[in-house]
């Protein structure tokens, strides 16, 4: 006669249905990228529209509060269920979202620099070290892994390596010029390589799964942020800077053509991928306007900013609704 097992449940890998914390995803940090991106976009519009300053400060406070909450949950998950974190790390798609943690720190540092330069520098340094380590770790995993399939490749793969381009935006102002050029160079190398791979995947293979299709908007971010980094380091708007900014506009036009399909898709946390690229394009447009005196780019920056605000408000509503319905932190 067999006896029921008296072995206590494994605290490391719990049954999927019993622990929401175990399934708390690293993709929640994409929300922070969106909120801090909105903070910076509102701040970038202040020279033309001074009333945006108060809105920028408010969004920054909200972003910091959510950063603390999200980090608290994810740290608790890492301590309670480390195997679940390891599972995300070895997932071919989710691993690309780990650098959103350090990118959020870099964006936070940039946002708080005007309030507390010393604190901003320490946060920036932590973000730089973390971003460098995660970039090497993720790319090493890519080139040493032999079971990736074409379907695993999405624009989210830009996040680990191309995210390095955020480093120079504040780094140049802090005086870390060579470090800024180092990360900028790494960004450009991987942008060209990954853009080629992603375009090949989009043109010659099956469409991206509906859950991940919103990551298409990430195509806008690399050239827009690269423009900001380049002008931060050089202080000039030359031909190369214009190529970067206009590349962002071209990708934005391609994304606009996908809006009818996006409107039909169900909500998922991947929808937050819409926010930061729009913020980057708005900031880049405002920055070009300030350096070149272009009223047209100031108008573009404001239009994109309005769209960004509407998108973020919609995402906050949909995310809150999904949480209330227990539709997040579920096994996939």
C-alpha positions as CSV (number, residue, x, y, z in Angstrom):
1,X,0.0,0.0,0.0
2,X,1.5,3.3,-1.0
3,X,1.5,6.2,1.3
4,X,1.2,9.9,0.2
5,X,4.4,11.8,0.1
6,X,5.1,13.9,3.2
7,X,7.9,15.9,1.4
8,X,7.2,19.6,1.8
9,X,6.7,21.6,-1.4
10,X,9.9,22.9,-3.0
11,X,10.1,26.6,-2.2
12,X,12.3,27.2,-5.2
13,X,10.0,26.0,-8.0
14,X,6.5,26.2,-6.7
15,X,3.4,24.9,-8.5
16,X,2.4,27.6,-11.1
17,X,-1.0,28.0,-9.7
18,X,0.0,28.7,-6.1
19,X,2.4,31.7,-6.4
20,X,1.9,34.9,-8.2
21,X,5.2,36.2,-6.9
22,X,7.0,33.4,-8.6
23,X,5.6,34.6,-12.0
24,X,6.3,38.3,-11.4
25,X,8.0,39.1,-14.7
26,X,11.1,41.2,-15.3
27,X,9.2,42.9,-18.1
28,X,7.6,45.0,-15.4
29,X,10.7,47.2,-15.7
30,X,9.6,48.2,-19.2
31,X,7.0,50.3,-17.4
32,X,9.8,52.2,-15.7
33,X,11.5,52.9,-19.0
34,X,8.2,54.3,-20.2
35,X,7.6,56.5,-17.2
36,X,11.1,57.9,-17.0
37,X,11.1,58.4,-20.7
38,X,7.9,60.4,-20.3
39,X,9.5,62.4,-17.5
40,X,12.5,63.3,-19.8
41,X,10.2,64.1,-22.8
42,X,8.1,66.5,-20.7
43,X,11.3,68.1,-19.4
44,X,12.7,68.4,-23.0
45,X,9.6,70.4,-23.9
46,X,10.0,72.9,-21.0
47,X,12.1,75.5,-22.9
48,X,9.2,75.8,-25.4
49,X,6.4,75.1,-23.0
50,X,7.4,76.0,-19.4
51,X,4.2,74.7,-17.9
52,X,5.4,71.1,-18.6
53,X,7.9,71.4,-15.7
54,X,5.4,70.5,-13.1
55,X,4.1,67.6,-15.0
56,X,7.6,66.3,-15.5
57,X,8.3,66.4,-11.7
58,X,5.0,64.6,-11.0
59,X,5.7,61.8,-13.4
60,X,9.2,61.5,-12.0
61,X,7.8,61.0,-8.5
62,X,5.3,58.4,-9.7
63,X,8.1,56.6,-11.6
64,X,10.4,56.5,-8.5
65,X,7.5,55.1,-6.4
66,X,6.8,52.4,-9.0
67,X,10.5,51.6,-9.3
68,X,10.6,50.9,-5.6
69,X,7.5,48.7,-5.7
70,X,8.6,46.7,-8.8
71,X,12.1,46.3,-7.4
72,X,10.8,45.1,-4.1
73,X,8.7,42.4,-5.7
74,X,11.4,41.3,-8.0
75,X,14.0,41.1,-5.3
76,X,11.5,39.1,-3.2
77,X,11.0,36.8,-6.1
78,X,14.8,36.4,-6.6
79,X,15.2,35.5,-2.9
80,X,12.2,33.2,-2.7
81,X,12.2,31.6,-6.1
82,X,15.7,31.9,-7.7
83,X,15.0,29.1,-10.1
84,X,12.2,31.1,-11.6
85,X,14.5,34.1,-12.2
86,X,17.0,31.7,-13.8
87,X,14.2,30.4,-16.0
88,X,13.6,33.9,-17.2
89,X,17.3,34.4,-17.8
90,X,17.5,31.4,-20.0
91,X,14.3,32.2,-21.9
92,X,15.3,33.4,-25.5
93,X,12.9,36.3,-25.4
94,X,12.6,37.3,-21.7
95,X,16.4,37.6,-21.3
96,X,16.4,40.7,-23.5
97,X,14.3,42.5,-20.8
98,X,16.8,42.1,-18.0
99,X,18.8,45.2,-19.1
100,X,15.6,47.3,-18.7
101,X,16.6,47.3,-15.0
102,X,19.9,49.1,-15.6
103,X,18.4,51.2,-18.4
104,X,15.8,52.4,-16.0
105,X,18.6,53.5,-13.6
106,X,20.3,55.4,-16.4
107,X,17.1,57.2,-17.3
108,X,16.4,57.9,-13.6
109,X,19.9,59.4,-13.2
110,X,19.3,61.6,-16.2
111,X,15.9,62.7,-14.9
112,X,17.2,63.6,-11.4
113,X,20.4,65.3,-12.5
114,X,18.8,68.8,-12.4
115,X,17.6,68.2,-8.9
116,X,20.6,66.4,-7.3
117,X,23.7,66.1,-9.5
118,X,25.7,64.1,-7.0
119,X,23.0,61.5,-6.5
120,X,22.4,61.4,-10.2
121,X,26.1,60.6,-10.8
122,X,26.1,57.7,-8.4
123,X,22.9,56.3,-9.9
124,X,24.4,56.7,-13.3
125,X,27.6,54.9,-12.4
126,X,25.6,52.0,-11.0
127,X,23.6,51.9,-14.2
128,X,26.7,52.0,-16.3
129,X,28.3,49.1,-14.5
130,X,25.1,47.1,-14.5
131,X,24.5,47.8,-18.2
132,X,28.0,46.8,-19.2
133,X,27.8,43.5,-17.2
134,X,24.4,42.6,-18.6
135,X,25.3,43.5,-22.2
136,X,28.3,41.2,-22.1
137,X,26.3,38.4,-20.3
138,X,23.4,38.6,-22.7
139,X,25.4,38.8,-25.9
140,X,27.7,36.0,-24.6
141,X,24.5,33.9,-24.1
142,X,23.4,34.7,-27.6
143,X,26.7,33.6,-29.3
144,X,27.2,30.5,-27.2
145,X,23.6,29.3,-27.5
146,X,22.7,26.9,-30.3
147,X,19.0,26.3,-29.9
148,X,17.6,29.8,-30.9
149,X,15.0,29.7,-33.6
150,X,14.0,32.5,-36.0
151,X,10.8,33.0,-34.1
152,X,12.7,33.9,-31.0
153,X,14.1,37.0,-32.6
154,X,12.1,40.2,-32.1
155,X,12.9,43.9,-31.9
156,X,13.2,43.4,-28.1
157,X,16.6,42.0,-28.8
158,X,17.7,45.6,-29.3
159,X,17.3,46.3,-25.6
160,X,20.5,44.6,-24.2
161,X,23.1,45.9,-26.6
162,X,21.6,49.0,-28.2
163,X,20.4,50.2,-24.8
164,X,24.1,51.2,-24.2
165,X,23.4,54.3,-26.2
166,X,21.6,55.8,-23.2
167,X,24.9,56.0,-21.3
168,X,26.3,59.1,-23.1
169,X,23.3,61.2,-22.8
170,X,24.2,62.1,-19.2
171,X,27.7,60.7,-19.2
172,X,28.9,63.4,-21.6
173,X,27.6,66.1,-19.2
174,X,29.2,64.4,-16.2
175,X,32.6,64.5,-18.0
176,X,32.9,60.7,-18.7
177,X,33.6,61.3,-22.4
178,X,35.6,58.2,-23.2
179,X,33.2,55.9,-21.4
180,X,30.4,57.6,-23.3
181,X,32.1,57.0,-26.7
182,X,32.8,53.4,-25.7
183,X,29.1,52.6,-25.0
184,X,28.1,54.6,-28.1
185,X,30.4,52.6,-30.3
186,X,29.0,49.3,-28.9
187,X,25.5,50.5,-29.6
188,X,26.2,51.3,-33.2
189,X,27.9,48.0,-33.9
190,X,25.1,45.9,-32.4
191,X,22.4,48.2,-33.9
192,X,23.6,47.5,-37.5
193,X,24.0,43.7,-36.8
194,X,20.6,43.3,-35.0
195,X,18.8,45.6,-37.4
196,X,19.9,43.3,-40.3
197,X,18.8,40.2,-38.4
198,X,15.4,41.7,-37.4
199,X,14.6,42.9,-40.9
200,X,15.5,39.5,-42.3
201,X,13.2,37.9,-39.8
202,X,10.3,40.4,-40.5
203,X,10.6,40.0,-44.3
204,X,11.3,36.4,-44.9
205,X,9.8,34.5,-41.9
206,X,6.5,34.2,-40.1
207,X,5.0,37.3,-38.5
208,X,5.9,38.1,-34.9
209,X,3.5,36.6,-32.4
210,X,0.6,38.8,-31.4
211,X,1.8,39.0,-27.7
212,X,5.2,40.4,-28.9
213,X,4.1,42.4,-31.9
214,X,4.1,45.7,-30.0
215,X,7.9,45.4,-29.7
216,X,7.9,46.6,-33.3
217,X,7.8,50.1,-32.0
218,X,11.3,49.5,-30.4
219,X,12.7,50.0,-34.0
220,X,12.2,53.8,-33.4
221,X,14.3,54.0,-30.3
222,X,17.9,53.2,-31.4
223,X,18.4,56.0,-33.9
224,X,16.4,58.5,-31.9
225,X,18.5,57.9,-28.7
226,X,21.7,57.6,-30.7
227,X,21.0,61.1,-32.0
228,X,20.6,62.4,-28.4
229,X,23.8,60.7,-27.4
230,X,25.8,62.0,-30.4
231,X,24.8,65.6,-29.9
232,X,25.5,65.3,-26.2
233,X,29.0,64.2,-26.9
234,X,29.7,66.6,-29.9
235,X,27.4,69.5,-29.2
236,X,26.7,69.9,-32.9
237,X,24.0,68.8,-35.4
238,X,25.9,67.6,-38.4
239,X,25.1,65.3,-41.3
240,X,25.4,62.1,-39.2
241,X,23.2,63.5,-36.5
242,X,20.5,64.3,-39.1
243,X,20.8,60.7,-40.5
244,X,20.2,59.3,-37.0
245,X,17.2,61.5,-36.3
246,X,15.6,61.0,-39.7
247,X,16.1,57.3,-39.4
248,X,13.9,57.5,-36.3
249,X,11.2,59.3,-38.3
250,X,11.4,56.6,-41.0
251,X,10.9,53.8,-38.5
252,X,8.1,55.8,-36.9
253,X,6.3,56.0,-40.3
254,X,6.7,52.2,-40.6
255,X,5.2,51.7,-37.2
256,X,2.3,54.1,-37.9
257,X,1.5,51.8,-40.9
258,X,1.1,48.9,-38.3
259,X,-1.4,50.8,-36.1
260,X,-4.5,49.0,-37.6
261,X,-3.0,45.7,-36.6
262,X,-1.9,46.9,-33.2
263,X,-5.4,48.1,-32.4
264,X,-6.7,44.6,-32.8
265,X,-4.3,42.9,-30.4
266,X,-5.1,41.9,-26.8
267,X,-3.3,43.7,-24.0
268,X,0.0,42.4,-22.6
269,X,2.9,43.9,-20.7
270,X,4.8,44.0,-23.9
271,X,2.5,46.9,-24.9
272,X,4.7,49.1,-22.7
273,X,7.3,48.8,-25.5
274,X,5.3,51.6,-27.2
275,X,6.2,54.2,-24.6
276,X,9.9,54.7,-24.4
277,X,10.5,54.8,-28.2
278,X,7.9,57.6,-28.5
279,X,9.6,59.4,-25.6
280,X,13.0,59.1,-27.4
281,X,11.6,60.5,-30.6
282,X,9.9,63.4,-28.9
283,X,13.0,64.3,-26.9
284,X,15.2,64.1,-30.0
285,X,12.8,66.4,-31.9
286,X,12.8,69.0,-29.1
287,X,16.6,68.7,-28.9
288,X,17.1,69.3,-32.6
289,X,14.8,72.2,-32.4
290,X,16.8,73.8,-29.6
291,X,20.1,73.3,-31.4
292,X,19.0,74.2,-35.0
293,X,16.2,76.6,-34.3
294,X,13.7,74.5,-36.2
295,X,10.1,75.3,-35.4
296,X,8.9,72.4,-37.4
297,X,10.9,69.9,-35.2
298,X,9.5,71.7,-32.1
299,X,6.0,71.0,-33.4
300,X,6.9,67.4,-34.2
301,X,8.2,67.0,-30.7
302,X,5.0,68.3,-29.2
303,X,2.8,66.2,-31.4
304,X,4.7,63.0,-30.4
305,X,4.6,64.1,-26.8
306,X,0.8,64.4,-26.8
307,X,0.6,60.9,-28.4
308,X,3.0,59.6,-25.8
309,X,0.9,61.0,-22.9
310,X,-2.2,59.4,-24.3
311,X,-0.4,56.1,-24.8
312,X,1.0,56.1,-21.3
313,X,-2.4,56.9,-19.8
314,X,-4.0,54.1,-21.8
315,X,-1.2,51.7,-20.8
316,X,-1.7,52.6,-17.1
317,X,-5.4,52.0,-17.4
318,X,-5.0,48.7,-19.2
319,X,-2.3,47.5,-16.8
320,X,-4.4,48.4,-13.7
321,X,-7.3,46.6,-15.3
322,X,-5.2,43.5,-16.0
323,X,-3.9,43.5,-12.4
324,X,-7.4,43.9,-11.0
325,X,-8.6,40.9,-13.1
326,X,-5.6,38.8,-12.1
327,X,-4.4,38.6,-15.7
328,X,-0.7,39.3,-15.0
329,X,1.9,37.3,-13.1
330,X,0.5,34.1,-14.6
331,X,2.4,31.1,-16.0
332,X,2.9,31.2,-19.8
